[in-house]
Amino acid sequence: MNQLREFYGILKHAFRNLLPIIAVVAFFQFAVMQQIPDGLWPMVFGLLVVVLGVALFLQGLELGIFPIGKNLSNEFAKKGSLSLLMIFGFCLGFAAVVAEPALIAVASQAEIISEGRVNALTLRLLVAASVGAVVALGVLRIIFGHSLHWYMIIGYVAVVLVTFFAPEEIVGLAYDSGGVTTNIVTVPLIAALGIGLAVSLRGRNALTHGFGLVALAVMVPMISVQIYGILVYSFGEAAEVVPNGLVVDPGVDEVVSPTAGSLLLGMLTDLLAMFRDVLPIIAVVLVFQYLVIRKAVAHVHKVAAGFVLVIVGLYAFVVGLKLGLFPIGQSMAEQLITLDRVVFVYLFAFSIGFATTMAEPALIAIGHKAEEAAKGRLNGNVIRILVALGVAIGITIGVHRIITGDSIHYYIMAGYTLVIILTWLSPRYIVALAFDLGGVTTSEVTVPLVTALGIGLATHIEGRNVLIDGFGLIAFASIFPIVTVMLYAIAADVAARTRGVET
């Protein structure tokens, strides 16, 4: 009975989180376009399915993913084996990314854009290995208690330098590769690993040391993919590539593809495909739980139910988005581009960036965990608003770049130079969280809608290359939340010091 009451509360919370998206769509459709959208009722039904999916997903996190992540961290900390912890970190990072559908799609696009110089499978393995290596490094950082800010300053100096030399064709996709590594399942699991490990070790702080693994998982693929791009463009040869139909455009697929003429079989097939994407993570968890720690999973029925709820909730969530928001979002983007007043395009980019981020399930989960770890210093809702504001600003700037046709190099280098300066100035407790929040913005809601907007703009603006200019918005959506959260922390720190002087 208590669990049903708790689920009902989560359901209401999920509906409130989607209200900003509903408001944005309604405003632009009725006030700007001044017409009733085609397929209004499927859209309404889709929104209800999204609400149900988010609620199931969050319930599954609490039942399965968070407990198993914390439990494994505690057990490894008790064993005191640094090598085992690092191997587990590598395997978890690699498994979380290698089967990620969005990465498969990005790798496919990279192969097409580079005219065969970039190999899609090599790129996927490179990104997965980069994430695995960096999660292992992040585990080492927590154990030794290093401050994250030096890692991020050195890392993003490297990002900016590599971007300067990288070919234009690979820059947007490299940053998108970093963004898609942090999906709706892996973010909470990796965050649970970091927080659980920090809580288990004496002298470590959950807020300062527990966060940061997601930030590192976003950053390192940006470097490795661009270095790979420099090498293949310097020494590789172009070849004819046959497109395999994988594109990061959410509107091209049917909501549910029938299997053997049956929609029910099609839904079951899609669910099994989603299970397949999560399977490498489950395999790593089970191997380390039973073969390394050699202990049975506590409350195994709850953990199993949690993973099932996560997969079913995620499936319902994606179906609801395809049914409800993707069609109208794409058609509105196309209609707005044809209007003479470009200000509406900027306003739509800002509004949809803010609204989708407020509805992001991974951000809701991390915001809640940050509030718990901060013990009163941070408010989860304030964090979400700051992150949503950062995403809105970033996407608006990214849209401006596509409209003007400017090179992405200078925007990205300027953005991360600002991030490096703010990292130096920010209070230490906020650095890890700020960078993690930049990673969680590029998850299941934001990535498809933002990518659809970028592709739509590049398709309908003369002189733009869809495969080059259509990508890169995800990078802007990642940079500016870091900026807004750090600026807020700096301002709060200055205000606190001023109050201290006054008293």
N, C-alpha and C positions, 0 to 999 in steps of 0.2 A: 504493500500500500504506500509506504514511504517513497519507494522508487518511482511509483506512478505519479505521485505528487511532485517529486523532484523533476521527472520528465516533463510534466505539464508546465512547470516553471521555466524549464529550458526552452520549451516550445514557444511560450509567450515572449521570452527573451529573444529568440531567433526571429520572430515576426517583427519585433520592434527594430531589430538590426537591419531588416530589409526595407523598412519604411523610407529611408533616404533615396534608395534606388527607385522606388515607386514614385516618390515625389518628383525626382528629376525627369523620369520618363513622361509622367503626366504633364509637367510644366512645358517641356519642349514639344510634346505632341499636340497639346491643346492651345497653348499660348503662342508658340512660335510657328509650328506647322499648321495649326488651326484645322485639324481634321481628326476624325476618330480612326484609330489604327485598324488595319485589317487583322482579323484573328484576335480580337480583344479577349474573348473567353478562353481560348487556349493559353493566352498570356497570363490571365488571372489564375487559371489552374496550375500553370507552370510555377508561378510564385508560391502557391500553397505547397507544391511538391518540394520546392527549394527549402521552405521553412521546415518541413518534416525532415528533409535530408540533413540540414544543419543540426537539428535537435538530436537526431539519431547519432550523428557523427560525434558531437560533444559528449553525449552519454557514453559512447564507446570509448572515447579517450580516457574518461575518468575510470571506467571499469577495467580497461585492458592495457592501453599503451603507456599511460603515465605510471601505473604500478609496476609493470614489468621493467620499464626503463630504470626506475629508482631502485628496484630490487636487485637488478644486475649490477648497478653501480655500487650498492652497499656490499654485495658479496665480493666483488673484485677488490674493493677497498679493504675488506677484512683479510683477504688473502695476501694483500701487500705485494702483489706481483706486478711490477711496472710493465714488463714485456707482455703479459697477458692482457692488461688493460689497453695497451697500444694496439695489439693485434685485434682485439675486439672492436676498438674504435675504427680501425681501418676497414675491417669486414663490414661493420654496420654502415659506414659511409659509402663504401663501394656498392653494397647491396641495395641501399636506399635509392641510388641514382641510376644504376646501369639499366634497369627496366622501366625508367620513368618515360611515359608516352610523350610528354612534351619535349624531352631531350631527343628522343628518336626523331620527332618531327623537325626539330631545329637542325639536327645533324644531316637529315635528308636535304633540307634547304641549303645548308652550307656546301654540300656536294654539288648541288645544281649551280649555285652562285659562283663557285670556284671553277666551274667547268671541269669537274673531275679531279682537280688537284687535291682537294680535301676528301678523304675517304670517310664515309658516314660512320662505319663501325669503329675505325681507329679513333675518330673524334669522340664517340660515346665512351669507349674504354679509357681514353685520356681524361675526360671529364670525371668519370667514375673513380679512376685511380687518384686523381687530384683531390677529390672530396674525401676519399678514404684516407689518404696521407695527411690531409689537413685536420681531419677529426682526430687522428692519432696524435698529431702535434698539439691540438687543443686540449686533449686529455693530459698530455705532458705539462702544458701550461698550468692547468688547474692543480695538478699534483705539486708542482714547484711553487705555486702561488704567484706567478708572474702577472704583472699588470698587462691588460690586453692592449693598452693604447700604443705601446711600442710596436707590437706585432702589426697593428693596423696602419700606423704611420709608415713603417718600412714597406709594408705590403702595398699600400696605395701609392706610394712614391714609385714603386716598381710598376704598378698598373699604368700610371700616367706616362712613365718613360716608354714602356712597351707600346702603348697606344700611339705615341708619337711616330714610331717606326712601322706600325702595323699597316697593311694594305687596307684601303677603304672598304673593300668587299667583305672583310672578315670582322671589322670592329663591332658593328651592330650585333652580329650573330654571336660574337664572343661574349659580349655583355649579356645578351639574352640567355646564353648557355649558363652563365653564372646565376641568372635569375631563376631558371627552371629547375635547378638542382634542389630548390627549397620548396617542396610541395606540401600538400595538406596533411599527409601522414608523416613524412620524414621530419618536418620541423618540430612537432611536439615530441617525437621519439628522441631526436638528437638533443633537444632542450632538456628533456627528462633525464637523459644520461648526464649532461653537464651539471644540472642542479642537484641530482642525486649524489654525484661524486663530490661536489663542493660541500654538501650537507654532511657527508660521511667523514670528511677529513677535518681534523682539529685545526683551527686557525684560518679556515677558509670561509668566505662569506658567499651566501647563495646568490646575491645580486651582483657583486663585483666579480666573483670567480665562476659562478655557475652558468652565466650567460656568455655568449661569444663563439660557441661552436658553429652556430648557424652563420654568423658573420664571416668566419673563416671559410666555410663551405661555399659561400657566394663569391668571395674574393679570388681564391686561388685558381678556379677554372678560367676566370677572365684573363689571367696572366698566361696560363699554359696554352689555352686555345689561340691567343694572339701570337705567341711564340711559334706554335705549330703553323699558323697562317703565314708568318714571315718566312719560315723554312720552305713551305710548299710553294709559295709564290716566287721564292728565289730560285729553287732547284726543281720544283715539280713541273710536269707538263700537262697542258690542257688535254682533255679527252671528251668524247661525246658521252653525255649522261642521259639516260632515259628516266624521266621523272616517275616516281613510284606512287604518286598520289598523296603522299604525306605532306600536308601543309599545316602551318600553325594558323589555320583560319577556321574558327569554330562553326561557322555557318554552312560549311559545305557538306556536312554529314547529315543523314536523317537522324531524327530523335532516337528511334529504335529501328535498326535494320532487320527485316524479317529473316529468319533462318528456316529453310525448307518451307517457305510460305507461311510460317507461323510467327506472329509477333511475340507470343509467350516464349517460344524457343529462342527468339532473337534477344529478348530481355535476359534470359538465362545465360546465353552465350556472352553477352556484354558483362554480366555479373562475374562470370568465370574469368573473363579477360581482366577485369579489375582485380580479382583475387590473384591472378598470375602476376600482376604488377607489384602486389604487396608480398608475394610468396618469398622472394629472396630475403626480405627483412625477417619474416617469420622463421625461415630456415636458419638464419644466423642466430637469432634469439634462442631457438630450440637447441642448436648444436652447442652453444656456449652454456646454456642452462643445464643440459643433461650430460654432456660429455666432458665439460671443463669444470664447472662448479659442482656437478654431480648431485644436484638437489632437484626435487620435484618443484614445479611451479606452484607457489602458494595460491589457493583459491583458483585452481586451473579452470573451473567451469565459468567463473566470472571473467577471467582473462580471455578465454575463448569467445565468450559472448560479446566482450568488448571489441575484439577484432572483427567479429561478424557484423556488429552494429556499425563500426567504422566503414567497412566495405559497402554495406547496404545503404548507409546514410550518404556516403560519397557518390554512389551510383544514382540515388534519388536526386541528389543535389545537382549533378551534371545533367541528368535528364530534364529536370525542372528549368535549368538555365537555357538549355537548347530549345525547350518548348516555349518558355515564357519571354526571355530577355534577348537572346541572340538575334532572332529575326527582326524584332523591332529596333534593336540597337544598331544593326547594320543598315537597315533601310533609313533610319533617322540620320546616320552619319552621311550616307549618300545624298539625302535630300538637303542637309545643311551645307554640304560642299557646293551644291549648285546655287545656293542663295548668293546674292550680291554682297551681303554684309558678312564679312569674314569674322566679325566679332562674335557671332553666334557659334561658330566652330570652336573658338577659344573658350567661350562660356560653357559649351557642352563638354569639352575636354576636361575643364576644371571640375564641373559638377559631377560627371560620371566617374572621374578619378576619386573624388571625395566619397561618393555614395557607394561605389563597389568596395572600397577599402573598409568602410564602416561595417560592411556585411561579410568581410573576410573571416571564415571560421578559424583559421590558424592564428590570426591576429587577436581574435577574441580569447583564444586559449592562452596565448603567450602573455597578453595583457593581464589576465587573471593571475597567472603564475608570477608575473613581475610584481603585482600588488601584494601577493602573499610574501614573496621574498624580501620586499622593501620594508615590510612591517610598519606601514603607516606613512612612509616618506613619499610614496607614489600612489596615484589614483588610476585604476585601470581604464576608466572612461576618458580621463584627460589624455592618457597615453594614446588611446585609439583616435581621438580627435586630432591630436598633434600629427600622428602618422598619416591620417587621412588628408590633412591639410598639406603635408609634404608631398604625398602622391599627387594630389590635385595640381600643385604648383609644378611639379616635375613633368607631368603629362602635358600640361599647357605649354611649357617651354619646349618639350619634344615635338609637339604639334606645330609650334612656330618654326622649328627647324625644318620640318617637312614642307611647310607652306613656302618658306623662303628659299629652300633648296641648299641651305648651308651645309658644310661638312660636319659630320658628327664628331670628328676628332677634337675640335676646339671646345665644343660644348662639354664633352666628357672630361677632358683634361682640366677645364676651368672648374667643373663641378667637384671633381675629386681633390683638386688643390684646396678648394674651400673646406671640404671634409677634413683634410689633413690638418689645416690650421685650427679648425674647431676641435678636433681630437686633442690637440696640444693644449687648448685653453679650457676644455671641459673638466668638471669634477670627475674624479676617477670612477665613482660608483655608477655613473650613467653610460660610460663608453661602451661596455660590452652589450648592454641592453639596447642602446641606440643602433648599433650595427646589426644586431639580431633583428630588430624591428624593420630595418631596411631590407632584410632578406625575406621576412614573412609577408611583405606586401605583394610579392610576386608569386601568388598561389592560385588556387583554382578559380576564384572569381575574377581577379584583376587581369591575369595573363590573357585569357581568351578575349575579353572585352577590349582591352587595351591594344592587343595585336590586331583585332578586327578593325579598330579605329585607324591604326597606322597603315594597314593594307588598303583600307577604303580611301584614305587620303591620297596615298601614293598612286593608286589606280586612277583617280579622277582628276589629279592635277597634272597638267601638261609638263613634260620634261622630267618627270620623276621616274626612277627605276624602282618598281615594286619590290624586287628582291634585295635591293640595297637600302632604299629610303623607307620601305615599309616596316623594317625591323629597327630595333634600338629604343623604342619607347619604354620597354621594360627596364632598361638601364636608368632612364630618367625617373621612373617610378621607384627605383631602389635608392638613388642618391639623396633625394630631397627629404624623405622622412628622417634620415640620419641627421640632416641639417636642422630640421625643425625641433627634433627632440633634444639635440645638444644645445641649441640656442635657448630653449626653455630651461634646461638645467643650469646653464651659465647665468641666465637672468634670475632664476630662483636663488642661486648661490650668492649673487651680488646683492639681491634684496635681503637675504638672511644676514649677510655681513653688515649691511647698512643698518638694519634693525639692531644688530649687536652693538654697533658703534653708538647709535642713538641712546640705547639704554645704558 
